[in-house]
Amino acid sequence: MHGYSVKTYVPARPSRQAPVVSVHGGGHAKWSFEQHARVLSEGGYEVHALDWLGHGDSSRLPEERFLRRGIDDVAREELCYLVERLGSPPIIIGHSVGAMAALVYAESNPIERLVLLTPVVPSSVGADPIDIDVDLTKPFGPVPYDVARQLFFPTLDEDLARMYHDLLEPESPRAVWQATRWTIDVDLQAVTAPTLVFATELGLLTPPAAVAGLAELMGAPYELIPAIGHSEILLKRPGSIAVAEGGSTTTDRDDHAADYCESSAAAPGVLPPSTARRSTKSSRVISPRA
């Protein structure tokens, strides 16, 4: 579609659930949502996993255009194009830079729900910059294996880490600059969809303190998954599965969190309409199964 590659996961049993759109992070592609999408599809959701332009199976861009592309362009182009063709407001699940694109989209468009996995945060959070050298005159990365190991998958076994490193792609330097200097401004009051925010303990690119700050500003439930890194929320154990597994043993939770975890057993990671409360705040630590 229009140069965009989208993989659709159709549930075995049709349901009336809103469609799910997954938005990958920088340097990644829709492959990063494979495990997550299958879990949601098995739970009755139709999932549309998107490749940004210049990533995965989507069309390549002329280098001059690629260099100028920002995170906000993904919201205005890819997300607008895909959502318009779904026919109803979706649930959007974004990872990292893709979570920021989802947030930008939700600022001015109706969506059913929003799930932000280790998100890049807006300037209003006031987070400290991430000290990564970015040359705006050439594509960024892929970074060497040892660096990728630290940034994306510090606890995966060696074979898996190398396999995923081989799948990483160059990224727009403008998008990397926006993501590491937190330069995007979002009117968070305009984002009215029920939202969940996840961080990982070993997330160097989106530190837990920054992600918690975003959740606080949004009045959204915040979940911290310990002992995994930035992309491992999708690649090692889908973060939503970790939330579902940890929910039954977590005592420090409010009624909303309890309802969420119980209802997530069938399709984790998505707030059910009956329990999604935009104003509820909660903070917990969820331990993924070893």
C-alpha positions as CSV (number, residue, x, y, z in Angstrom):
1,M,0.0,0.0,0.0
2,H,1.5,3.3,-1.1
3,G,5.0,1.9,-0.7
4,Y,4.2,0.9,2.9
5,S,4.6,-2.7,4.0
6,V,2.0,-3.9,6.6
7,K,1.7,-7.4,7.9
8,T,-1.8,-8.3,9.1
9,Y,-2.4,-10.9,11.7
10,V,-6.0,-12.1,11.5
11,P,-7.4,-13.7,14.6
12,A,-8.8,-17.3,14.2
13,R,-12.1,-16.1,15.7
14,P,-13.4,-12.7,14.6
15,S,-14.2,-10.3,17.4
16,R,-15.6,-6.8,17.8
17,Q,-12.3,-5.5,19.2
18,A,-10.7,-2.4,17.7
19,P,-7.9,-3.2,15.3
20,V,-4.3,-2.9,16.6
21,V,-1.6,-1.0,14.9
22,S,2.0,-1.7,15.9
23,V,4.7,0.9,15.3
24,H,8.3,-0.2,15.5
25,G,11.3,1.7,16.9
26,G,14.3,3.3,15.2
27,G,16.5,1.1,13.2
28,H,14.0,-1.8,13.7
29,A,11.1,-3.0,11.5
30,K,7.9,-4.9,11.9
31,W,9.8,-8.1,12.7
32,S,10.3,-6.7,16.2
33,F,6.6,-7.0,16.9
34,E,6.3,-10.6,15.7
35,Q,5.9,-12.2,19.1
36,H,3.7,-9.4,20.4
37,A,1.4,-9.5,17.4
38,R,0.9,-13.2,17.6
39,V,-0.1,-13.0,21.2
40,L,-2.6,-10.3,20.5
41,S,-4.0,-12.1,17.4
42,E,-4.5,-15.3,19.5
43,G,-6.4,-13.1,21.9
44,G,-8.9,-12.0,19.2
45,Y,-7.3,-8.8,17.9
46,E,-6.5,-8.1,14.3
47,V,-3.0,-6.7,14.3
48,H,-1.4,-4.5,11.6
49,A,2.4,-4.4,11.9
50,L,3.8,-1.5,10.0
51,D,7.2,-0.9,8.4
52,W,8.1,2.8,8.2
53,L,9.3,4.1,4.8
54,G,13.0,3.2,4.4
55,H,12.6,0.2,6.8
56,G,11.8,-3.5,6.4
57,D,9.8,-4.2,3.3
58,S,8.6,-0.6,2.7
59,S,9.9,1.5,-0.1
60,R,13.4,3.0,0.2
61,L,13.7,6.7,0.1
62,P,16.2,9.0,-1.7
63,E,18.9,9.7,0.8
64,E,18.3,13.4,0.9
65,R,14.7,12.8,2.0
66,F,15.7,10.1,4.4
67,L,18.2,12.4,6.1
68,R,15.4,15.0,6.7
69,R,12.8,12.6,8.0
70,G,11.6,13.0,11.6
71,I,9.5,11.0,14.0
72,D,6.6,13.4,13.4
73,D,6.7,12.4,9.7
74,V,5.9,8.8,10.6
75,A,2.8,10.1,12.5
76,R,1.7,12.3,9.6
77,E,2.4,9.9,6.7
78,E,2.5,6.2,7.6
79,L,0.1,6.3,10.5
80,C,-2.4,8.6,8.9
81,Y,-2.4,6.5,5.7
82,L,-2.8,3.2,7.5
83,V,-5.4,4.3,10.0
84,E,-7.6,5.9,7.4
85,R,-7.9,2.6,5.7
86,L,-8.9,0.6,8.8
87,G,-12.3,2.3,9.0
88,S,-12.3,2.8,12.8
89,P,-10.0,4.3,15.5
90,P,-7.4,1.7,16.4
91,I,-5.4,0.7,19.4
92,I,-1.9,1.8,18.7
93,I,1.1,0.1,20.3
94,G,4.4,1.9,19.8
95,H,7.9,1.0,20.7
96,S,10.6,3.6,21.4
97,V,10.7,6.1,18.6
98,G,7.5,4.4,17.3
99,A,5.8,5.2,20.6
100,M,6.6,8.9,20.1
101,A,5.2,8.7,16.6
102,A,2.0,7.1,18.1
103,L,1.9,9.9,20.8
104,V,2.2,12.6,18.1
105,Y,-0.6,10.9,16.1
106,A,-2.9,10.6,19.2
107,E,-2.4,14.3,19.9
108,S,-4.7,15.2,17.0
109,N,-6.5,12.1,15.9
110,P,-9.0,9.8,17.7
111,I,-7.8,6.4,18.8
112,E,-9.2,3.7,20.9
113,R,-6.3,3.2,23.2
114,L,-2.5,3.8,23.4
115,V,0.3,1.5,24.7
116,L,3.7,3.1,24.9
117,L,6.6,0.6,25.2
118,T,9.9,2.2,26.4
119,P,8.8,5.4,24.7
120,V,10.9,8.4,23.5
121,V,9.5,11.2,25.6
122,P,8.4,14.7,24.7
123,S,10.4,17.8,25.6
124,S,8.0,18.7,28.4
125,V,9.3,15.8,30.5
126,G,12.6,17.6,30.9
127,A,14.7,14.5,30.6
128,D,18.5,14.6,30.4
129,P,19.8,14.2,26.8
130,I,21.2,10.8,25.7
131,D,24.9,11.3,24.8
132,I,25.1,9.7,21.4
133,D,27.0,11.3,18.5
134,V,24.7,12.1,15.6
135,D,26.0,13.4,12.2
136,L,23.0,15.0,10.5
137,T,24.7,14.7,7.1
138,K,24.5,10.9,6.8
139,P,22.3,8.0,7.9
140,F,22.8,6.8,11.5
141,G,24.0,3.2,12.1
142,P,23.4,0.4,12.3
143,V,25.7,0.6,15.3
144,P,28.4,-2.1,15.9
145,Y,27.3,-5.3,17.6
146,D,28.8,-4.5,21.0
147,V,27.0,-1.1,21.1
148,A,23.7,-2.6,19.9
149,R,24.0,-5.2,22.6
150,Q,24.1,-2.5,25.3
151,L,21.5,-0.3,23.8
152,F,18.9,-2.8,22.6
153,F,19.3,-6.4,23.9
154,P,21.8,-6.7,26.8
155,T,20.4,-9.9,28.2
156,L,19.5,-12.0,25.1
157,D,21.7,-15.0,24.5
158,E,24.5,-14.5,22.0
159,D,22.9,-16.2,19.0
160,L,19.7,-14.3,19.3
161,A,21.4,-11.0,19.9
162,R,23.6,-11.4,16.7
163,M,20.5,-12.5,14.7
164,Y,18.6,-9.3,15.7
165,H,21.7,-7.1,15.2
166,D,21.9,-8.4,11.6
167,L,18.3,-7.1,11.1
168,L,19.0,-3.6,12.3
169,E,18.9,-0.9,9.6
170,P,20.2,2.7,9.2
171,E,18.1,5.4,10.7
172,S,17.4,9.0,9.8
173,P,19.8,11.2,11.8
174,R,17.1,13.7,12.4
175,A,14.9,11.1,14.0
176,V,17.8,10.0,16.2
177,W,18.5,13.5,17.2
178,Q,14.9,14.1,18.1
179,A,14.9,10.8,20.1
180,T,18.1,11.5,22.0
181,R,17.7,15.2,22.7
182,W,13.9,14.9,23.4
183,T,13.1,17.8,21.0
184,I,9.5,17.0,20.1
185,D,6.8,18.9,21.8
186,V,3.4,17.2,22.4
187,D,0.3,18.7,23.9
188,L,-0.3,15.8,26.4
189,Q,-3.6,17.3,27.5
190,A,-4.8,16.7,23.9
191,V,-4.1,13.0,24.2
192,T,-7.4,11.7,25.6
193,A,-7.2,8.0,24.8
194,P,-6.7,5.6,27.7
195,T,-2.9,5.0,27.9
196,L,-0.5,2.5,29.4
197,V,3.3,3.3,29.7
198,F,6.0,0.7,30.1
199,A,9.7,1.1,30.9
200,T,12.5,-1.5,31.2
201,E,15.1,-1.4,34.0
202,L,18.1,-1.6,31.6
203,G,16.7,0.8,29.0
204,L,19.6,3.1,28.3
205,L,17.9,4.9,25.4
206,T,14.7,5.6,27.3
207,P,15.7,5.6,31.0
208,P,12.9,4.5,33.5
209,A,13.0,7.9,35.2
210,A,12.2,9.7,31.9
211,V,9.4,7.2,31.1
212,A,7.9,7.5,34.5
213,G,7.9,11.3,34.1
214,L,5.9,10.9,31.0
215,A,3.4,8.6,32.7
216,E,3.1,11.1,35.5
217,L,2.4,14.0,33.2
218,M,-0.3,11.9,31.4
219,G,-1.8,10.5,34.5
220,A,-1.3,7.1,33.0
221,P,-0.5,3.7,34.6
222,Y,3.2,3.0,34.5
223,E,4.8,-0.4,34.5
224,L,8.5,-1.1,35.1
225,I,9.9,-4.5,33.8
226,P,13.2,-5.3,35.6
227,A,16.4,-6.9,34.3
228,I,15.7,-6.5,30.5
229,G,16.8,-3.9,28.0
230,H,15.2,-1.5,25.6
231,S,14.1,-3.8,22.7
232,E,13.9,-6.9,24.9
233,I,10.4,-5.8,25.9
234,L,9.4,-7.2,22.5
235,L,12.2,-9.7,21.7
236,K,12.9,-11.6,24.9
237,R,9.5,-11.5,26.5
238,P,6.8,-9.3,25.1
239,G,6.3,-6.7,27.8
240,S,2.5,-7.3,27.8
241,I,3.1,-11.0,28.7
242,A,5.3,-9.9,31.5
243,V,2.6,-7.7,32.8
244,A,0.0,-10.5,32.6
245,E,2.4,-13.0,34.4
246,G,3.3,-10.6,37.1
247,G,-0.2,-9.3,37.8
248,S,-1.4,-12.2,39.9
249,T,1.6,-11.9,42.3
250,T,1.7,-8.1,42.5
251,T,0.3,-6.8,45.8
252,D,1.1,-3.1,45.2
253,R,-1.7,-2.3,42.8
254,D,-5.0,-0.5,42.6
255,D,-8.3,-2.0,41.3
256,H,-7.5,-0.8,37.8
257,A,-4.2,-2.6,37.6
258,A,-5.9,-5.8,39.0
259,D,-8.7,-5.6,36.5
260,Y,-6.2,-4.9,33.7
261,C,-3.9,-7.9,34.6
262,E,-6.9,-10.3,34.9
263,S,-8.4,-9.3,31.6
264,S,-4.9,-9.3,29.9
265,A,-4.5,-13.1,30.3
266,A,-6.3,-13.6,27.0
267,A,-4.8,-10.7,25.1
268,P,-2.1,-9.0,27.2
269,G,-1.0,-5.4,26.8
270,V,-4.3,-3.9,25.7
271,L,-6.5,-2.0,28.1
272,P,-10.1,-3.3,28.0
273,P,-12.7,-0.6,27.5
274,S,-14.5,-1.4,30.8
275,T,-11.4,-0.9,32.9
276,A,-9.5,1.7,31.0
277,R,-9.4,4.8,33.2
278,R,-7.4,7.7,31.8
279,S,-7.0,9.4,35.1
280,T,-5.9,6.4,37.2
281,K,-2.2,6.4,38.3
282,S,-0.3,3.2,39.3
283,S,3.3,2.2,39.4
284,R,4.5,-1.3,39.8
285,V,7.4,-3.6,39.0
286,I,6.6,-6.7,36.8
287,S,9.0,-9.6,36.7
288,P,9.1,-11.6,33.5
289,R,9.4,-15.3,33.7
290,A,13.0,-16.5,33.6
